[in-house]
Amino acid sequence: MFDWAAEIFDPILIDPPRPVGFEGGLNREHFFAVLNGDRDGQQATFDLSSVKSLGDIVRSCSAVISVNAQLRLYVDEWLNTGVSGDGVEVPATRDLTRAPNACAAVRVFTARTQLLLWPVREGVVFVLPTESGPKQDSIAELPIVVANRLFCLFLLCDWRVRLAKCRWPGCGLYFELKHWNRAYKRGILCPECRRGRSLASAVRSTADARDVAEKKLYRLAARRFRSRLVKGPSWQDDPTFRTKLIDFLNSRIKASDNLNTAYPHGITSKWLSWAKNRDAIEEAAKGTSNAKG
């Protein structure tokens, strides 16, 4: 009953095309070589998002631009759609439709490229343009044509989701990201810059730990030898007292994990000979004296 209703309201089923395979495509090494090429200087690009007519397409193709810079214009615009206002980068949220120049590159490329199917025994294969490297003994192509083709062939690659750009100031290297399905709170960094940041962070952490340990030694010396230290700088010329002070601080260093980490070999008379340390110990002693007074 009411079988006719299904015929009226059921959506029309369309089988998606499934070619036997693809021929042609993009050489990954060549793509990265173009993308990372000539990144240091200022190079001309063309705002393809302004293209409205066939005449504009002709004008864009005759523009004097750099293939490298034009390709980066498309790629950067697309990559930046995955970066939030506070700098958090989430590759999985990239949206090509929010990249006007990148979308225009796709439209211009498809308008100039003929769909080619080639018969094989099992059916047909979809023949793509091939980008495997600089062409020898051929007519030079317009830069924007090459940039558009590179970008569109890249979008057809399954590794497109792993493309990333290093956000470290002064770097900007394009590379393949191992973990693309996660959020990068401070932006994505290439392996080299990530190691550099980790090293810089470790250096800062070590310096901070040394500064904290140093101040603790000042306070320990001030509390233990306050009465001698507040009498004036004459203690600095007393080798017996200096040795006593150093031995005391070394004993406390051995007893404290934090101090031992900052001073694994303890301190020597050289440490005490530095004016910065002597003056800081005296100031700490005077502060302790005033507090007790």
Steps between C-alpha positions, in 0.01 A plus 500: 500500500615851415799365305459795269599730788851357510539568131402863550693584816810280477798704384647414162796270548807588297794264495824694554757454223777256575775507240729199484790721600694820443798582286728797543505712812750681719857424600520578871867599505451738208199659675697568818798627300278761331315584821820554699693662217608867511330573833741775601427775248190701412325348197198606298165322529161549339168539684307229319193550718419809292455293182142547373514427127691323226681827431616509859626144468706596194634804685590288804686249287711773345591656836870504581514302821709239680380139492642447850331805651168440323488140622578619854218755471250218443650267759537764773146622450370145541728415796398819683134393503608248764645766733275665759520860613705407807761314294381143559553293185276201425575351157175299502295824495648638177230607256582552132178693443628774734813552287389721207823492298536126549140444381560725200809297409286186491236669283755642255683168477182303427387760244822451307539124546313245293368195681672198347391140539704222346364152420664197656394135519300540823338832407651846499772684690490867588808663343638789705765750397844400620733714711823312564757775462631770269425416137791482256490614137143624522326833459511694827160519668358808665583497873140528618402199287770293666409625849130422448576150372738424787246613758209308349700179462610543860136522613439163336771333712399320818804644683368856459368488859857462627639810332617756754697823520743578779372802696835577666596861409754500219446136400180433302610156376229284342511134601290191567350483846495167683204581724247709311188408699579702811507861623827694515452769762805703399491422129678229304880486495730301275718235674809722504324802650317276747835370625629856516201612706538202733868578544428866566232401750742262672765772517250743652382234745859422602577869542188551710585198717855628547369843597265350761777280639740792512260709704442209736876475561508870582225455757661190653834678542330809638305308766794283606767772517295815550691635797832475313373630168328815633828628647614605157702371204798402714381137491595487135868519594477222761597172321399287798152649510463479123587129508251445780226677306571301181504168689167584661334587170637185334353289780162658438535449125556126552195482725265669251393348168423841350830651605689192390337519156611861459845439653585133440867563583436740785661843522860609539689805619463637147121517546548699819756728337244638258385841618140421404485208742688673783281811480182291484598303812567822692170651387316184605672513842400863548144414407496214749646730767236766442226237510626366831553848638 
